[in-house]
Amino acid sequence: MGFKHWFEGLEMIGMFMVVVGLPCFFVGLWGSKMINDLGNHPSKSAQIQTSAGWKIFLVEMVSFVLLISLYIFLFNLQNA
């Protein structure tokens, strides 16, 4: 009655951590940089927010595509 699929379970955890963890890291990194820049240059608020916003938007779109791809991969793996 032991868990027979350790390697597969660790692969799933690793895939999920990459798909969710990396975008969270980059959004946190660029968000904190944006807040720091806003504190140093408050007169350039719109320019700083737009610059960081595009980066964060791109990361979110890539993250969404990765999550959908992971779902499709796992769905196809189940039906194989």
Secondary structure, DSSP 4 states (H G I P E B T S, - for coil): -----HHHHHHHHHHHHHHHHHHHHHHHHHHHHHHHHHHH-GGGHHHHHHHHHHHHHHHHHHHHHHHHHHHHHHHHHHH-
